[in-house]
Structure formats: C-alpha cells, structure tokens
Amino acid sequence: MADKTPTGPVELGAEMDYAEHEKTYSLFLNISKYLCIICAALLIAMACGFFAGFGLISSTLLFVIIVGLGSYLLR
C-alpha cells in the first residue's frame, strides 16, 4: 500500500497574524464575561420576581443593579 502521509510543512498559505488573533480572542472573552453576568442577573431577578414576590419594577431594578455591580467588579 502507498503511504499517504504528508511530508511537507504543516502550514501552507499565508503567515498567521498573531496580534489580530490575540485581539479577537480578547474580545470574545470580554463578550462572554458580560453575557454570563447578564444571564446570572436575569436568573436572579426572575427568581426574586416569581418566588419572592418582588414584582416587575423591583425585579427590573434588581437586574440593573446586579449587572452594574458585576460589570464594575469584573472590569
């Protein structure tokens, strides 16, 4: 049987732009961080609104406070 293992270099084509890669990855991590804060705040506000009887306005205010505090702490 013929050996089909490549013998040339692994990377063919243009050089990698590592600075752009790092910038994109940093942006992805920041977006993920803030989306996690928003999801956690939404779950907490919904639980307080539904089970503790906070109501719509109090739950919305709690959501805004949690998102603001979380964003401040994780800058």
SETORVEX-197902 format. One record per residue: residue number from 1; residue in one letter; x negated, y negated, z negated of N, C-alpha, C in turn. Coordinates in nm, 3 decimals. Example, Ala and Ser with C-alpha at 12.3 -4.5 7.8 and 13.67 -1.06 7.14 Angstrom:
2
REC|1|a|-1.319|0.569|-0.780|-1.230|0.450|-0.780|-1.320|0.330|-0.780 .
REC|2|s|-1.285|0.225|-0.708|-1.367|0.106|-0.714|-1.290|-0.003|-0.787 .
This chain:
75
REC|1|m|-0.083|0.118|0.000|0.000|0.000|0.000|-0.088|-0.124|0.000 .
REC|2|a|-0.037|-0.225|0.062|-0.111|-0.352|0.071|-0.095|-0.430|-0.059 .
REC|3|d|-0.202|-0.496|-0.099|-0.199|-0.578|-0.220|-0.151|-0.717|-0.183 .
REC|4|k|-0.037|-0.758|-0.235|0.022|-0.889|-0.204|-0.012|-0.995|-0.308 .
REC|5|t|-0.107|-0.973|-0.394|-0.145|-1.068|-0.498|-0.212|-1.189|-0.434 .
REC|6|p|-0.163|-1.310|-0.466|-0.226|-1.428|-0.408|-0.367|-1.447|-0.464 .
REC|7|t|-0.458|-1.488|-0.377|-0.596|-1.507|-0.419|-0.636|-1.654|-0.420 .
REC|8|g|-0.549|-1.741|-0.370|-0.582|-1.883|-0.363|-0.548|-1.955|-0.493 .
REC|9|p|-0.561|-2.086|-0.490|-0.527|-2.164|-0.609|-0.377|-2.155|-0.640 .
REC|10|v|-0.345|-2.167|-0.767|-0.206|-2.155|-0.810|-0.127|-2.277|-0.766 .
REC|11|e|-0.181|-2.395|-0.783|-0.112|-2.518|-0.747|-0.143|-2.556|-0.603 .
REC|12|l|-0.043|-2.559|-0.524|-0.057|-2.605|-0.387|0.027|-2.730|-0.371 .
REC|13|g|-0.024|-2.828|-0.305|0.051|-2.950|-0.285|-0.012|-3.068|-0.356 .
REC|14|a|0.071|-3.163|-0.389|0.022|-3.288|-0.447|-0.023|-3.269|-0.591 .
REC|15|e|-0.108|-3.358|-0.636|-0.153|-3.358|-0.774|-0.037|-3.396|-0.867 .
REC|16|m|-0.042|-3.347|-0.989|0.062|-3.380|-1.087|0.040|-3.522|-1.141 .
REC|17|d|0.149|-3.594|-1.159|0.144|-3.727|-1.219|0.178|-3.712|-1.367 .
REC|18|y|0.075|-3.688|-1.448|0.096|-3.658|-1.588|0.151|-3.776|-1.667 .
REC|19|a|0.115|-3.897|-1.631|0.168|-4.014|-1.701|0.319|-4.025|-1.681 .
REC|20|e|0.365|-4.001|-1.560|0.509|-4.005|-1.533|0.581|-3.891|-1.603 .
REC|21|h|0.517|-3.777|-1.609|0.575|-3.662|-1.678|0.593|-3.692|-1.827 .
REC|22|e|0.491|-3.749|-1.889|0.499|-3.785|-2.031|0.608|-3.887|-2.056 .
REC|23|k|0.621|-3.985|-1.967|0.724|-4.088|-1.983|0.864|-4.028|-1.972 .
REC|24|t|0.883|-3.939|-1.876|1.013|-3.875|-1.858|1.047|-3.787|-1.977 .
REC|25|y|0.950|-3.713|-2.026|0.974|-3.626|-2.141|1.006|-3.706|-2.266 .
REC|26|s|0.939|-3.818|-2.285|0.968|-3.906|-2.398|1.110|-3.961|-2.389 .
REC|27|l|1.152|-4.001|-2.270|1.288|-4.049|-2.251|1.389|-3.939|-2.282 .
REC|28|f|1.364|-3.817|-2.237|1.452|-3.704|-2.264|1.464|-3.679|-2.414 .
REC|29|l|1.353|-3.684|-2.486|1.358|-3.663|-2.631|1.437|-3.772|-2.702 .
REC|30|n|1.420|-3.897|-2.659|1.495|-4.006|-2.721|1.644|-3.994|-2.695 .
REC|31|i|1.683|-3.960|-2.573|1.824|-3.943|-2.542|1.882|-3.827|-2.623 .
REC|32|s|1.808|-3.718|-2.633|1.854|-3.603|-2.710|1.871|-3.638|-2.858 .
REC|33|k|1.778|-3.716|-2.910|1.784|-3.755|-3.051|1.909|-3.837|-3.080 .
REC|34|y|1.937|-3.935|-2.995|2.054|-4.020|-3.019|2.185|-3.946|-2.992 .
REC|35|l|2.186|-3.854|-2.898|2.307|-3.775|-2.876|2.336|-3.683|-2.993 .
REC|36|c|2.233|-3.630|-3.056|2.252|-3.548|-3.176|2.308|-3.631|-3.292 .
REC|37|i|2.259|-3.754|-3.305|2.312|-3.843|-3.409|2.460|-3.871|-3.383 .
REC|38|i|2.496|-3.898|-3.259|2.635|-3.929|-3.225|2.724|-3.809|-3.249 .
REC|39|c|2.679|-3.689|-3.210|2.760|-3.568|-3.232|2.781|-3.541|-3.381 .
REC|40|a|2.676|-3.553|-3.460|2.688|-3.530|-3.603|2.781|-3.633|-3.667 .
REC|41|a|2.767|-3.759|-3.628|2.852|-3.864|-3.683|2.998|-3.842|-3.643 .
REC|42|l|3.021|-3.799|-3.521|3.157|-3.772|-3.475|3.220|-3.658|-3.554 .
REC|43|l|3.145|-3.551|-3.577|3.198|-3.439|-3.655|3.229|-3.479|-3.799 .
REC|44|i|3.142|-3.557|-3.859|3.165|-3.602|-3.997|3.287|-3.694|-4.003 .
REC|45|a|3.298|-3.788|-3.909|3.411|-3.881|-3.909|3.542|-3.807|-3.882 .
REC|46|m|3.540|-3.709|-3.792|3.661|-3.633|-3.765|3.703|-3.550|-3.886 .
REC|47|a|3.606|-3.491|-3.954|3.638|-3.412|-4.074|3.696|-3.502|-4.183 .
REC|48|c|3.639|-3.620|-4.201|3.692|-3.713|-4.302|3.831|-3.761|-4.263 .
REC|49|g|3.854|-3.785|-4.135|3.984|-3.832|-4.091|4.092|-3.726|-4.102 .
REC|50|f|4.058|-3.603|-4.067|4.159|-3.498|-4.066|4.182|-3.437|-4.204 .
REC|51|f|4.075|-3.410|-4.277|4.089|-3.336|-4.401|4.093|-3.423|-4.526 .
REC|52|a|4.027|-3.537|-4.524|4.024|-3.624|-4.642|4.128|-3.735|-4.633 .
REC|53|g|4.193|-3.747|-4.519|4.298|-3.848|-4.507|4.247|-3.990|-4.495 .
REC|54|f|4.132|-4.009|-4.434|4.077|-4.145|-4.420|4.159|-4.230|-4.325 .
REC|55|g|4.215|-4.172|-4.222|4.287|-4.248|-4.122|4.197|-4.287|-4.007 .
REC|56|l|4.259|-4.345|-3.905|4.185|-4.377|-3.783|4.083|-4.488|-3.803 .
REC|57|i|4.123|-4.595|-3.865|4.032|-4.711|-3.878|3.916|-4.679|-3.971 .
REC|58|s|3.944|-4.614|-4.082|3.836|-4.580|-4.175|3.740|-4.478|-4.114 .
REC|59|s|3.793|-4.382|-4.040|3.707|-4.283|-3.976|3.621|-4.347|-3.867 .
REC|60|t|3.678|-4.440|-3.793|3.601|-4.510|-3.690|3.492|-4.594|-3.753 .
REC|61|l|3.523|-4.661|-3.861|3.423|-4.740|-3.932|3.312|-4.650|-3.988 .
REC|62|l|3.349|-4.535|-4.042|3.250|-4.440|-4.092|3.161|-4.391|-3.979 .
REC|63|f|3.218|-4.363|-3.862|3.141|-4.321|-3.745|3.038|-4.426|-3.707 .
REC|64|v|3.080|-4.551|-3.701|2.989|-4.660|-3.663|2.877|-4.676|-3.766 .
REC|65|i|2.911|-4.663|-3.893|2.811|-4.676|-3.999|2.709|-4.563|-3.991 .
REC|66|i|2.757|-4.441|-3.970|2.666|-4.327|-3.964|2.574|-4.337|-3.842 .
REC|67|v|2.629|-4.376|-3.727|2.547|-4.390|-3.606|2.443|-4.501|-3.626 .
REC|68|g|2.484|-4.612|-3.683|2.390|-4.722|-3.708|2.280|-4.683|-3.805 .
REC|69|l|2.318|-4.618|-3.914|2.219|-4.577|-4.014|2.125|-4.470|-3.958 .
REC|70|g|2.180|-4.373|-3.885|2.097|-4.269|-3.826|2.001|-4.325|-3.723 .
REC|71|s|2.049|-4.417|-3.642|1.962|-4.478|-3.541|1.851|-4.560|-3.605 .
REC|72|y|1.884|-4.629|-3.713|1.783|-4.708|-3.785|1.677|-4.618|-3.847 .
REC|73|l|1.721|-4.506|-3.907|1.627|-4.417|-3.975|1.539|-4.339|-3.879 .
REC|74|l|1.587|-4.310|-3.759|1.511|-4.227|-3.666|1.447|-4.306|-3.551 .
REC|75|r|1.425|-4.434|-3.570|1.359|-4.514|-3.466|1.219|-4.471|-3.445 .
